[in-house]
Amino acid sequence: MELSLLLAEQILAMFFIMAVGFLVVKIGLFQEADGKVISNLVVYICSPCIIVDSFQIEMTDDKVKGLLLAVIAAIFVHIIMLSGTWLFDRLFHFNSIEKASIIYTNAGYLIIPLVGAVLGSDWVFYTTAFIIVQTVLMWTHCISLISEAAQTDYKKILLNPNIIAMLIGLVLFLFRIRLPNVIATCVSGFGNMITPASMLVIGMTIGNVDLKWVFKQKRPYLICFFRLIFYPILGVLGFGILGQMGLHKDVEYILMIVLLATAAPAAAMITQLAQLYNKDVKYASVINVMSVIFCIITMPAMVMLYEMFY
């Protein structure tokens, strides 16, 4: 219960930062193009820095086993979401944007700062497991889904800033290399910027959308149900059972991190891919915005349910 309340408090704080982003766009102080500049700062500098910084910890058997557990849990979650969405497609006839929005989450933008704020920077290390699994699927399955053609962009996978940061961090971690103090301070400084910068971008994105029109749309409520409630509840049940098996001394928190990534709103990347492949960009934005707003309530609720198993 304590963690869910702490999470709710942190999400509320993030919501206020989002509100600032929303307001500066509404009053004309910032424009949409400004949001793209801050977004690039998050994607290419802040996020890679916090990932590299998270690997600046002592390598122990527990850390390695914990990371492997997180990777296995992330793979398991994606298998459930992929197969489940395929089955429910027969009943609800999802289009490609809807399928992608249900399966892929905004794990990088939201979960890294959230985990860092709630559990501490050392725990960001485990968020990389979900991100690497999703990044591989995003540039293989997701682009094939949205483009409606068999595509695999290995270059995008390998050159993804988060993947590069993970590889650098992993090398430093495995060879027990510590960054010099001056560089470490610079890296952690940029990493600490991720929460305000990423939330500001999300708020600015929402500021460019007519919220009255967004909430009048009916179909996105169904997509948000699957994205924010149905699959996270399956995760709660699965991880709650798995956590009782004593697989790792930190299993409760490691699986909770994967659960948070599972319960995150729809990936912002889907809107960008919709634009790239001439799909309904506005509809993709509606789902993204709606899921971001609703997750303020659903994410703490999922953690509260998860805590009941312990």
TORLUM-651708 format. One line per 8 residues: number of its first residue (from 0); their letters; for each residue y, x, z of N, C-alpha, C. Coordinates in nm, 3 decimals. Atoms other than C-alpha are relative to their C-alpha. Last residue first. Layout:
BEGIN
NUM = A = Y:X:Z:Y:X:Z:Y:X:Z  ...
END
This chain:
BEGIN
309 = YFMEYLMV = 0.008:-0.117:-0.087:-0.953:0.270:-0.070:0.041:-0.033:0.143  0.136:-0.054:0.006:-1.037:-0.012:-0.313:-0.018:0.116:0.097  0.088:0.088:-0.078:-0.722:-0.200:-0.210:-0.145:0.049:0.002  0.004:-0.048:-0.138:-0.519:0.095:-0.336:-0.091:-0.084:0.089  0.083:-0.120:-0.005:-0.607:0.000:-0.694:-0.017:0.051:0.143  0.140:0.044:0.015:-0.467:-0.350:-0.650:-0.095:0.118:0.014  0.031:0.072:-0.123:-0.139:-0.204:-0.518:-0.146:-0.049:-0.002  0.025:-0.103:-0.101:-0.134:0.046:-0.806:-0.038:-0.064:0.133
301 = MAPMTIIC = 0.128:-0.062:0.032:-0.170:-0.242:-1.052:-0.037:0.108:0.102  0.105:0.097:-0.032:0.112:-0.439:-0.885:-0.139:0.059:-0.025  0.025:-0.003:-0.145:0.339:-0.131:-0.890:-0.112:-0.095:0.042  0.053:-0.131:-0.040:0.284:-0.112:-1.268:-0.020:0.013:0.152  0.146:-0.013:0.015:0.320:-0.487:-1.336:-0.056:0.134:0.048  0.077:0.081:-0.096:0.668:-0.547:-1.193:-0.149:0.033:-0.007  -0.067:-0.020:-0.130:0.880:-0.277:-1.361:-0.074:-0.076:0.110  0.075:-0.102:-0.074:0.625:-0.293:-1.643:0.062:0.032:0.135
293 = FIVSMVNI = 0.105:0.060:-0.083:0.781:-0.623:-1.755:-0.074:0.104:0.086  -0.061:0.084:-0.104:1.104:-0.458:-1.877:-0.106:-0.056:0.094  -0.074:-0.088:-0.092:0.929:-0.177:-2.067:0.057:-0.081:0.116  0.099:-0.067:-0.085:0.679:-0.423:-2.220:0.066:0.094:0.101  0.058:0.097:-0.092:0.958:-0.645:-2.350:-0.097:0.065:0.097  -0.103:0.036:-0.098:1.146:-0.351:-2.503:-0.057:-0.095:0.105  -0.031:-0.117:-0.082:0.837:-0.212:-2.679:0.098:-0.035:0.112  0.116:-0.024:-0.087:0.717:-0.550:-2.805:0.029:0.115:0.097
285 = VSAYKVDK = 0.007:0.113:-0.094:1.064:-0.632:-2.941:-0.114:0.021:0.100  -0.103:-0.023:-0.103:1.096:-0.287:-3.099:-0.003:-0.108:0.107  0.049:-0.112:-0.082:0.767:-0.331:-3.289:0.096:0.029:0.114  0.107:0.057:-0.082:0.892:-0.670:-3.412:-0.058:0.107:0.093  -0.064:0.086:-0.101:1.217:-0.514:-3.535:-0.104:-0.057:0.095  -0.060:-0.085:-0.104:1.030:-0.235:-3.713:0.059:-0.084:0.113  -0.104:0.079:-0.066:0.809:-0.475:-3.912:0.055:0.078:0.120  0.052:0.116:-0.071:0.619:-0.223:-4.127:0.116:-0.071:0.069
277 = NYLQALQT = -0.058:0.126:0.048:0.762:0.013:-4.388:-0.066:-0.124:0.059  0.095:0.064:0.093:0.532:0.308:-4.311:0.042:-0.141:-0.041  0.051:-0.096:0.098:0.794:0.537:-4.153:-0.086:-0.067:-0.106  -0.110:-0.031:0.092:0.975:0.252:-3.978:-0.047:0.091:-0.113  -0.024:0.124:0.075:0.653:0.126:-3.824:0.111:0.021:-0.103  0.104:0.005:0.105:0.570:0.485:-3.726:0.016:-0.125:-0.086  -0.031:-0.104:0.097:0.902:0.510:-3.537:-0.100:0.000:-0.116  -0.120:0.046:0.073:0.844:0.177:-3.362:0.037:0.100:-0.109
269 = IMAAAPAA = 0.046:0.105:0.092:0.492:0.290:-3.269:0.116:-0.055:-0.083  0.036:-0.060:0.128:0.631:0.614:-3.120:-0.041:-0.105:-0.103  -0.121:0.005:0.083:0.794:0.413:-2.840:-0.028:0.053:-0.140  -0.057:-0.127:0.043:0.445:0.365:-2.694:0.121:-0.020:-0.092  0.040:-0.042:0.135:0.381:0.026:-2.535:0.075:0.126:-0.042  -0.038:0.086:0.113:0.448:0.006:-2.161:-0.043:0.058:-0.135  -0.135:-0.022:0.052:0.250:0.206:-1.901:0.032:-0.094:-0.116  -0.082:0.118:-0.028:-0.060:0.062:-1.729:0.143:0.011:-0.052
261 = TALLVIML = 0.062:0.116:0.064:-0.302:0.314:-1.882:0.088:-0.124:0.013  -0.016:-0.021:0.145:-0.074:0.606:-1.790:-0.056:-0.118:-0.078  -0.143:0.016:0.028:-0.054:0.472:-1.434:0.028:0.015:-0.150  -0.028:0.144:-0.005:-0.434:0.436:-1.429:0.147:-0.027:-0.032  0.051:0.054:0.126:-0.476:0.799:-1.540:0.027:-0.150:-0.007  -0.089:-0.052:0.104:-0.250:0.904:-1.251:-0.043:-0.052:-0.137  -0.121:0.082:-0.005:-0.447:0.678:-1.015:0.101:0.044:-0.106  0.028:0.123:0.073:-0.768:0.848:-1.128:0.121:-0.094:0.001
253 = IYEVDKHL = 0.022:-0.037:0.140:-0.632:1.186:-1.019:-0.023:-0.125:-0.085  -0.130:-0.023:0.064:-0.492:1.040:-0.696:-0.013:0.036:-0.148  -0.083:0.120:-0.011:-0.817:0.884:-0.572:0.131:0.017:-0.077  0.036:0.099:0.102:-1.033:1.170:-0.707:0.091:-0.123:0.003  -0.125:0.069:0.033:-0.851:1.432:-0.498:-0.023:-0.112:-0.101  -0.072:0.027:-0.125:-1.166:1.561:-0.321:0.131:-0.074:-0.023  -0.099:-0.105:-0.023:-1.362:1.522:-0.644:0.077:-0.033:0.127  0.008:-0.099:0.108:-1.658:1.318:-0.768:0.093:0.120:0.023
245 = GMQGLIGF = -0.028:-0.133:-0.055:-1.695:1.131:-0.438:-0.009:0.112:-0.101  0.114:-0.089:0.022:-1.867:0.829:-0.594:0.023:0.142:0.051  0.088:0.003:-0.117:-1.623:0.577:-0.446:-0.116:0.099:-0.011  -0.060:-0.074:-0.110:-1.357:0.671:-0.701:-0.086:0.006:0.125  0.021:-0.143:0.025:-1.576:0.556:-0.986:0.050:0.084:0.116  0.144:-0.027:-0.018:-1.587:0.202:-0.845:-0.028:0.149:-0.013  0.029:0.030:-0.140:-1.209:0.182:-0.803:-0.145:0.029:0.033  -0.037:-0.117:-0.080:-1.166:0.361:-1.135:-0.026:-0.022:0.149
237 = GLVGLIPY = 0.082:-0.116:0.036:-1.358:0.092:-1.322:0.028:0.122:0.087  0.140:0.027:-0.037:-1.202:-0.204:-1.141:-0.088:0.122:-0.025  0.006:0.011:-0.146:-0.846:-0.069:-1.159:-0.144:-0.017:0.046  -0.011:-0.136:-0.054:-0.895:0.035:-1.522:-0.010:0.002:0.151  0.131:-0.062:0.026:-1.016:-0.314:-1.613:-0.003:0.143:0.054  0.092:0.059:-0.099:-0.702:-0.442:-1.441:-0.142:0.053:-0.020  -0.018:-0.064:-0.131:-0.494:-0.195:-1.647:-0.092:-0.057:0.109  0.064:-0.132:-0.002:-0.658:-0.329:-1.965:0.025:0.077:0.130
229 = FILRFFCI = 0.144:0.007:0.024:-0.570:-0.693:-1.894:-0.068:0.136:0.009  0.081:0.068:-0.102:-0.230:-0.658:-1.729:-0.150:0.013:-0.024  -0.046:-0.024:-0.137:0.027:-0.436:-1.905:-0.089:-0.059:0.109  -0.049:-0.136:-0.026:-0.103:-0.388:-2.260:0.023:0.026:0.149  0.108:-0.098:0.021:-0.318:-0.703:-2.288:0.044:0.140:0.041  0.109:0.034:-0.093:-0.054:-0.930:-2.133:-0.114:0.101:-0.012  -0.033:-0.059:-0.130:0.223:-0.748:-2.320:-0.107:-0.031:0.104  0.021:-0.145:0.015:0.055:-0.836:-2.651:0.029:0.070:0.133
221 = LYPRKQKF = 0.145:-0.023:0.007:0.031:-1.202:-2.547:-0.030:0.149:-0.007  0.049:0.024:-0.135:0.397:-1.208:-2.443:-0.151:0.024:0.007  -0.002:-0.122:-0.081:0.484:-1.045:-2.777:-0.048:-0.017:0.144  0.117:-0.086:0.020:0.362:-1.361:-2.959:0.003:0.129:0.084  0.117:0.041:-0.079:0.624:-1.593:-2.812:-0.117:0.099:-0.009  0.119:-0.027:0.080:0.963:-1.456:-2.920:-0.125:-0.026:0.084  0.034:0.125:0.069:1.247:-1.621:-2.726:-0.126:0.015:-0.085  0.081:0.084:-0.089:1.252:-1.326:-2.486:-0.032:-0.137:-0.058
213 = VWKLDVNG = 0.128:-0.064:-0.033:1.366:-1.086:-2.759:-0.088:-0.095:0.079  0.088:0.018:0.116:1.638:-1.321:-2.890:-0.140:0.056:0.028  0.027:0.144:0.009:1.800:-1.339:-2.550:-0.097:-0.029:-0.113  0.106:0.036:-0.095:1.760:-0.960:-2.516:-0.032:-0.149:-0.002  -0.043:0.129:-0.055:1.961:-0.885:-2.833:-0.112:-0.053:0.091  0.082:0.117:0.033:1.866:-0.519:-2.883:0.059:-0.125:0.065  -0.019:0.030:0.143:2.087:-0.209:-2.903:-0.076:-0.126:-0.044  -0.138:0.041:0.022:2.120:-0.190:-2.524:0.031:-0.036:-0.144
205 = ITMGIVLM = -0.007:0.143:-0.035:1.740:-0.180:-2.498:0.141:-0.054:-0.025  0.078:0.071:0.102:1.744:0.153:-2.684:0.006:-0.151:0.025  -0.084:0.005:0.120:2.025:0.281:-2.460:-0.070:-0.074:-0.113  -0.108:0.096:-0.024:1.819:0.192:-2.153:0.091:-0.017:-0.121  0.063:0.132:0.003:1.515:0.375:-2.291:0.105:-0.109:0.019  0.035:0.030:0.139:1.731:0.680:-2.366:-0.061:-0.139:-0.012  -0.127:0.028:0.068:1.883:0.679:-2.015:-0.025:-0.040:-0.146  -0.037:0.137:-0.036:1.534:0.655:-1.866:0.130:-0.043:-0.067
197 = SAPTIMNG = 0.092:0.093:0.067:1.427:0.966:-2.060:0.034:-0.145:0.031  -0.019:-0.003:0.145:1.736:1.168:-1.960:-0.089:-0.104:-0.070  -0.123:0.067:0.042:1.740:1.064:-1.593:0.017:-0.006:-0.152  -0.012:0.137:-0.050:1.369:1.142:-1.542:0.131:-0.067:-0.043  0.075:0.097:0.080:1.334:1.444:-1.772:0.017:-0.144:0.048  -0.091:0.091:0.072:1.616:1.653:-1.625:-0.073:-0.117:-0.064  -0.057:0.096:-0.096:1.387:1.813:-1.365:0.095:-0.100:-0.067  0.103:0.098:-0.036:1.191:1.977:-1.648:0.053:-0.107:0.093
189 = FGSVCTAI = 0.010:0.094:0.112:1.506:2.146:-1.778:-0.102:-0.109:0.030  -0.129:0.070:0.010:1.562:2.300:-1.436:0.001:-0.102:-0.112  0.005:0.110:-0.097:1.192:2.384:-1.395:0.129:-0.082:-0.003  0.103:0.097:0.042:1.202:2.589:-1.716:-0.003:-0.120:0.094  -0.051:0.067:0.121:1.531:2.765:-1.628:-0.096:-0.111:-0.043  -0.112:0.084:-0.045:1.410:2.848:-1.276:0.057:-0.081:-0.116  0.059:0.112:-0.074:1.079:2.978:-1.413:0.107:-0.098:0.047  0.054:0.093:0.100:1.266:3.193:-1.668:-0.058:-0.123:0.068
181 = VNPLRIRF = -0.114:0.049:0.080:1.478:3.360:-1.396:-0.047:-0.104:-0.101  -0.081:0.096:-0.075:1.183:3.386:-1.156:0.113:-0.061:-0.081  -0.104:-0.067:-0.081:0.954:3.557:-1.408:0.093:-0.104:0.062  -0.125:-0.027:0.071:0.674:3.323:-1.524:0.097:0.075:0.092  -0.117:0.069:-0.055:0.345:3.358:-1.340:0.125:0.038:-0.078  -0.129:-0.064:0.032:0.030:3.452:-1.529:0.114:-0.085:0.056  -0.076:-0.015:-0.125:-0.301:3.349:-1.369:0.133:0.076:-0.021  -0.015:-0.145:-0.021:-0.492:3.408:-1.694:0.086:0.033:0.124
173 = LFLVLGIL = 0.131:-0.065:0.003:-0.623:3.051:-1.696:0.008:0.150:0.029  0.083:0.046:-0.112:-0.291:2.897:-1.587:-0.131:0.077:0.008  -0.061:-0.054:-0.122:-0.067:3.096:-1.823:-0.086:-0.031:0.123  0.018:-0.146:0.007:-0.302:3.017:-2.113:0.055:0.066:0.127  0.142:-0.026:-0.026:-0.313:2.650:-2.008:-0.030:0.150:-0.002  0.026:0.017:-0.142:0.066:2.629:-1.986:-0.143:0.034:0.038  -0.069:-0.111:-0.068:0.110:2.770:-2.335:-0.030:-0.004:0.150  0.072:-0.123:0.036:-0.155:2.532:-2.472:0.062:0.122:0.069
165 = MAIINPNL = 0.128:-0.001:-0.072:-0.006:2.238:-2.282:-0.078:0.128:-0.027  -0.030:-0.030:-0.140:0.345:2.320:-2.409:-0.128:0.007:0.083  -0.037:-0.142:-0.006:0.217:2.334:-2.767:0.026:0.042:0.145  0.125:-0.074:0.021:0.044:1.997:-2.717:0.027:0.151:0.008  0.080:0.008:-0.123:0.361:1.849:-2.565:-0.130:0.078:-0.012  -0.059:-0.082:-0.107:0.579:1.975:-2.852:-0.082:-0.001:0.130  -0.061:0.089:-0.098:0.342:1.829:-3.117:0.052:0.083:0.118  -0.142:-0.034:-0.018:0.284:2.106:-3.371:0.073:-0.095:0.095
157 = LIKKYDTQ = -0.015:-0.139:-0.043:-0.096:2.097:-3.347:0.145:0.038:0.031  0.069:-0.020:-0.128:-0.121:1.718:-3.360:0.030:0.139:0.055  -0.077:0.070:-0.102:0.143:1.676:-3.630:-0.062:0.018:0.138  -0.121:-0.078:-0.021:-0.031:1.942:-3.842:0.086:-0.061:0.110  0.032:-0.108:-0.095:-0.364:1.767:-3.796:0.123:0.085:0.031  -0.105:-0.100:0.010:-0.224:1.453:-3.961:-0.023:0.109:0.106  0.010:-0.085:-0.119:-0.529:1.239:-4.020:0.100:0.113:-0.016  -0.086:-0.119:-0.007:-0.499:0.949:-4.261:-0.026:0.075:0.130
149 = AAESILSI = 0.065:-0.107:-0.078:-0.731:0.673:-4.379:0.086:0.126:-0.004  0.068:-0.096:0.087:-0.497:0.402:-4.504:-0.058:0.110:0.088  0.111:0.071:0.065:-0.354:0.091:-4.342:-0.066:0.087:-0.106  -0.017:-0.024:0.145:-0.033:0.286:-4.263:-0.103:-0.076:-0.082  -0.130:0.053:0.043:-0.030:0.133:-3.914:0.023:0.017:-0.150  -0.011:0.142:-0.031:-0.401:0.179:-3.840:0.129:-0.059:-0.057  0.088:0.067:0.095:-0.435:0.517:-4.012:0.011:-0.151:0.015  -0.069:-0.003:0.129:-0.129:0.639:-3.820:-0.086:-0.064:-0.110
141 = CHTWMLVT = -0.119:0.085:0.002:-0.287:0.516:-3.497:0.072:0.001:-0.134  0.027:0.143:0.005:-0.638:0.656:-3.554:0.126:-0.084:-0.019  0.121:0.023:0.080:-0.546:1.015:-3.639:-0.020:-0.151:-0.016  -0.019:-0.056:0.134:-0.200:1.115:-3.518:-0.126:-0.004:-0.086  -0.124:0.050:0.060:-0.202:0.881:-3.217:0.016:0.047:-0.144  0.027:0.133:0.058:-0.567:0.957:-3.138:0.123:-0.056:-0.072  0.101:-0.016:0.106:-0.498:1.330:-3.090:-0.025:-0.134:-0.069  -0.067:-0.067:0.113:-0.178:1.255:-2.896:-0.096:0.018:-0.117
133 = QVIIFATT = -0.079:0.096:0.077:-0.358:1.000:-2.676:0.066:0.064:-0.122  0.093:0.096:0.062:-0.626:1.246:-2.563:0.078:-0.097:-0.089  0.068:-0.071:0.109:-0.365:1.520:-2.504:-0.099:-0.092:-0.073  -0.091:-0.026:0.112:-0.137:1.286:-2.309:-0.072:0.067:-0.116  -0.021:0.125:0.075:-0.414:1.150:-2.086:0.083:0.026:-0.125  0.131:0.045:0.049:-0.522:1.499:-1.975:0.017:-0.124:-0.088  0.023:-0.061:0.132:-0.163:1.630:-1.949:-0.132:-0.047:-0.061  -0.047:0.094:0.103:-0.097:1.383:-1.666:-0.029:0.053:-0.140
125 = YFVWDSGL = 0.107:0.091:0.039:-0.318:1.599:-1.440:0.043:-0.102:-0.107  0.111:-0.074:0.061:-0.071:1.890:-1.422:-0.107:-0.095:-0.055  -0.030:0.018:0.143:0.206:1.641:-1.332:-0.108:0.070:-0.083  0.091:0.102:0.054:0.037:1.645:-0.988:0.026:-0.029:-0.147  0.135:-0.057:0.016:0.199:1.974:-0.884:-0.096:-0.098:-0.067  0.013:-0.070:0.128:0.545:1.824:-0.951:-0.140:0.058:-0.024  -0.043:-0.140:-0.002:0.519:1.575:-0.665:-0.032:0.071:-0.129  0.104:-0.085:-0.057:0.334:1.248:-0.603:0.042:0.147:0.013
117 = VAGVLPII = 0.078:0.067:-0.104:0.609:0.988:-0.653:-0.098:0.094:0.070  -0.086:0.054:-0.106:0.880:1.178:-0.844:-0.081:-0.057:0.117  -0.075:-0.107:-0.064:0.654:1.400:-1.054:0.081:-0.049:0.118  0.097:-0.075:-0.081:0.418:1.111:-1.124:0.071:0.113:0.075  0.044:0.088:-0.108:0.708:0.895:-1.243:-0.096:0.072:0.095  -0.102:0.005:-0.105:0.873:1.172:-1.448:-0.043:-0.083:0.121  -0.031:-0.135:-0.049:0.545:1.244:-1.635:0.110:-0.004:0.109  0.095:-0.040:-0.104:0.445:0.876:-1.654:0.030:0.140:0.056
109 = LYGANTYI = -0.011:0.068:-0.128:0.749:0.736:-1.835:-0.085:0.062:0.111  -0.138:0.033:-0.040:0.825:0.936:-2.148:0.008:-0.049:0.144  -0.084:-0.120:-0.013:0.482:1.095:-2.187:0.137:-0.030:0.059  0.044:-0.086:-0.111:0.261:0.793:-2.113:0.092:0.120:0.021  -0.114:-0.092:-0.008:0.446:0.542:-2.334:-0.024:0.100:0.114  -0.100:0.018:-0.105:0.118:0.371:-2.410:0.108:0.108:-0.004  -0.073:-0.124:-0.029:-0.108:0.327:-2.712:0.117:-0.023:0.095  0.083:-0.119:-0.026:-0.380:0.060:-2.735:0.081:0.119:0.052
101 = ISAKEISN = 0.095:0.027:-0.108:-0.191:-0.270:-2.708:-0.072:0.128:0.042  -0.079:0.022:-0.122:0.109:-0.154:-2.912:-0.090:-0.028:0.121  -0.050:-0.130:-0.046:-0.122:-0.011:-3.182:0.076:-0.013:0.132  0.114:-0.081:-0.044:-0.308:-0.340:-3.214:0.047:0.133:0.058  0.049:0.057:-0.126:0.016:-0.541:-3.227:-0.117:0.082:0.055  -0.099:-0.034:-0.103:0.170:-0.316:-3.493:-0.048:-0.050:0.137  0.012:-0.142:-0.032:-0.147:-0.338:-3.707:0.096:0.044:0.111  -0.039:-0.085:0.113:-0.165:-0.719:-3.697:0.000:0.146:0.047
93 = FHFLRDFL = -0.113:-0.091:-0.020:-0.372:-0.895:-3.432:0.037:0.069:-0.131  -0.046:-0.049:0.131:-0.602:-1.179:-3.540:0.128:0.085:0.013  -0.146:0.010:0.006:-0.630:-1.343:-3.194:0.062:0.050:-0.131  -0.051:0.125:-0.055:-1.003:-1.422:-3.180:0.150:-0.018:-0.025  0.072:0.111:0.066:-1.155:-1.158:-3.406:0.051:-0.136:0.046  -0.063:0.022:0.130:-0.891:-0.911:-3.289:-0.064:-0.117:-0.074  -0.097:0.109:-0.015:-1.029:-0.954:-2.937:0.075:-0.030:-0.129  0.070:0.125:-0.029:-1.335:-0.744:-3.030:0.097:-0.119:0.007
85 = WTGSLMII = 0.078:0.036:0.120:-1.139:-0.463:-3.198:-0.071:-0.133:0.020  -0.098:0.054:0.095:-0.891:-0.463:-2.908:-0.069:-0.041:-0.130  -0.044:0.131:-0.046:-1.180:-0.420:-2.664:0.096:-0.066:-0.097  0.108:0.095:0.025:-1.335:-0.135:-2.864:0.039:-0.142:0.041  0.029:0.006:0.144:-1.012:0.065:-2.883:-0.104:-0.107:-0.031  -0.113:0.066:0.067:-0.900:-0.015:-2.528:-0.024:-0.014:-0.150  -0.007:0.140:-0.042:-1.241:0.063:-2.374:0.110:-0.074:-0.077  0.118:0.064:0.061:-1.279:0.387:-2.573:0.001:-0.150:0.032
77 = HVFIAAIV = -0.030:0.023:0.141:-0.923:0.481:-2.475:-0.117:-0.064:-0.075  -0.102:0.105:0.012:-0.996:0.433:-2.105:0.028:-0.032:-0.147  0.065:0.128:-0.035:-1.318:0.640:-2.122:0.096:-0.117:-0.020  0.086:0.032:0.116:-1.136:0.925:-2.298:-0.066:-0.136:0.021  -0.091:0.038:0.109:-0.867:0.921:-2.027:-0.078:-0.038:-0.126  -0.053:0.133:-0.031:-1.132:0.921:-1.750:0.091:-0.051:-0.112  0.111:0.094:0.019:-1.311:1.217:-1.913:0.047:-0.144:0.026  0.026:0.008:0.145:-0.980:1.407:-1.943:-0.110:-0.102:-0.028
69 = ALLLGKVK = -0.110:0.077:0.058:-0.887:1.328:-1.579:-0.019:-0.018:-0.151  0.020:0.140:-0.041:-1.228:1.448:-1.458:0.106:-0.090:-0.062  0.112:0.049:0.081:-1.184:1.769:-1.660:-0.030:-0.146:0.033  -0.052:0.018:0.135:-0.843:1.822:-1.498:-0.108:-0.055:-0.093  -0.087:0.117:-0.002:-0.991:1.767:-1.151:0.057:-0.031:-0.138  0.086:0.119:-0.004:-1.274:2.010:-1.222:0.082:-0.128:-0.001  0.068:0.007:0.129:-1.022:2.278:-1.325:-0.088:-0.125:-0.007  -0.099:0.035:0.102:-0.798:2.211:-1.024:-0.066:-0.018:-0.137
61 = DDTMEIQF = -0.040:0.139:-0.020:-1.092:2.206:-0.780:0.098:-0.047:-0.106  0.107:0.085:0.054:-1.234:2.529:-0.921:0.037:-0.147:0.010  0.115:0.013:-0.089:-0.900:2.695:-0.849:-0.106:-0.086:-0.069  0.121:0.050:0.063:-0.617:2.824:-1.065:-0.114:0.001:0.101  0.116:-0.087:-0.016:-0.300:2.860:-0.858:-0.124:-0.063:-0.063  0.067:0.020:-0.128:-0.010:2.663:-0.999:-0.121:0.093:0.006  -0.032:-0.117:-0.082:0.238:2.722:-1.280:-0.052:-0.019:0.143  0.113:-0.092:0.005:0.061:2.464:-1.499:0.024:0.127:0.082
53 = SDVIICPS = 0.110:0.060:-0.076:0.311:2.194:-1.396:-0.125:0.089:0.002  -0.024:-0.021:-0.144:0.598:2.418:-1.512:-0.115:-0.054:0.084  0.025:-0.143:-0.026:0.456:2.427:-1.866:0.015:0.028:0.150  0.144:-0.022:0.018:0.440:2.045:-1.863:-0.036:0.146:0.029  0.065:0.050:-0.121:0.790:2.011:-1.713:-0.152:0.017:-0.009  -0.031:-0.085:-0.116:0.928:2.240:-1.984:-0.072:-0.048:0.126  0.078:-0.125:0.003:0.750:2.062:-2.271:0.023:0.089:0.122  0.142:0.030:-0.017:0.898:1.726:-2.154:-0.087:0.126:-0.010
45 = CIYVVLNS = 0.033:0.043:-0.137:1.253:1.853:-2.104:-0.150:-0.020:0.022  -0.035:-0.096:-0.105:1.292:2.054:-2.428:-0.051:-0.043:0.139  0.016:-0.139:0.041:1.159:1.899:-2.750:0.032:0.103:0.109  0.124:-0.030:0.073:1.091:1.539:-2.651:-0.022:0.150:-0.020  0.119:0.034:-0.082:1.357:1.492:-2.382:-0.127:0.049:-0.067  -0.004:-0.089:-0.116:1.636:1.673:-2.573:-0.124:-0.021:0.088  0.047:-0.131:0.048:1.533:1.491:-2.891:-0.001:0.103:0.114  0.144:0.014:0.021:1.573:1.160:-2.705:-0.060:0.132:-0.047
37 = IVKGDAEQ = 0.061:-0.012:-0.133:1.917:1.268:-2.584:-0.152:-0.008:-0.010  -0.025:-0.138:-0.044:2.025:1.327:-2.946:-0.067:0.024:0.136  0.095:-0.085:0.072:1.862:1.001:-3.057:0.014:0.146:0.040  0.131:0.016:-0.063:2.050:0.810:-2.789:-0.105:0.089:-0.066  -0.004:-0.083:-0.121:2.377:0.947:-2.923:-0.134:-0.004:0.073  0.025:-0.139:0.042:2.292:0.799:-3.264:0.001:0.096:0.118  0.144:-0.017:0.018:2.269:0.453:-3.103:-0.035:0.144:-0.037  0.055:0.069:0.116:2.630:0.481:-2.986:-0.150:0.028:-0.010
29 = FLGIKVVL = 0.098:-0.076:0.078:2.777:0.567:-2.649:-0.048:-0.086:-0.116  -0.024:-0.139:-0.040:3.092:0.442:-2.471:-0.094:0.095:-0.074  -0.043:-0.083:0.112:3.072:0.116:-2.667:0.030:0.145:0.034  -0.146:-0.012:-0.007:3.064:-0.120:-2.368:0.056:0.094:-0.107  -0.064:0.131:0.009:2.711:-0.235:-2.454:0.153:0.009:0.001  0.010:0.044:0.139:2.589:0.120:-2.521:0.075:-0.132:-0.019  -0.087:-0.090:0.078:2.716:0.257:-2.189:-0.005:-0.034:-0.149  -0.143:0.032:-0.011:2.574:-0.052:-2.017:0.087:0.088:-0.088
21 = FGVAMIFF = -0.026:0.130:0.061:2.212:-0.015:-2.136:0.151:-0.029:-0.005  0.015:-0.020:0.144:2.201:0.355:-2.050:0.032:-0.126:-0.077  -0.117:-0.080:0.040:2.337:0.274:-1.702:-0.001:0.023:-0.151  -0.114:0.093:0.003:2.077:-0.001:-1.669:0.128:0.071:-0.040  0.009:0.073:0.126:1.804:0.250:-1.759:0.119:-0.093:-0.017  -0.042:-0.100:0.099:1.924:0.465:-1.468:-0.004:-0.063:-0.140  -0.147:-0.012:-0.012:1.906:0.154:-1.247:0.055:0.104:-0.098  -0.058:0.118:0.062:1.552:0.087:-1.374:0.153:0.007:0.004
13 = MALIQEAL = 0.000:-0.026:0.144:1.453:0.443:-1.285:0.065:-0.116:-0.076  -0.101:-0.103:0.020:1.555:0.374:-0.924:0.013:0.033:-0.149  -0.128:0.067:-0.016:1.353:0.051:-0.937:0.116:0.098:-0.021  -0.020:0.074:0.125:1.056:0.245:-1.075:0.134:-0.074:0.005  -0.035:-0.098:0.103:1.090:0.488:-0.783:0.027:-0.068:-0.134  -0.132:-0.053:-0.031:1.100:0.207:-0.525:0.047:0.097:-0.109  -0.095:0.109:0.030:0.803:0.032:-0.687:0.144:0.047:0.023  -0.007:0.011:0.146:0.611:0.361:-0.682:0.102:-0.106:-0.041
5 = LLSLEM = -0.074:-0.119:0.043:0.690:0.416:-0.314:0.020:-0.002:-0.151  -0.140:0.025:-0.039:0.578:0.059:-0.243:0.089:0.116:-0.044  -0.049:0.103:0.092:0.256:0.117:-0.441:0.146:-0.033:0.031  -0.027:-0.059:0.131:0.201:0.444:-0.258:0.058:-0.101:-0.096  -0.116:-0.088:-0.011:0.237:0.284:0.087:0.038:0.058:-0.135  -0.121:0.082:0.000:0.000:0.000:0.000:0.126:0.086:0.000
END
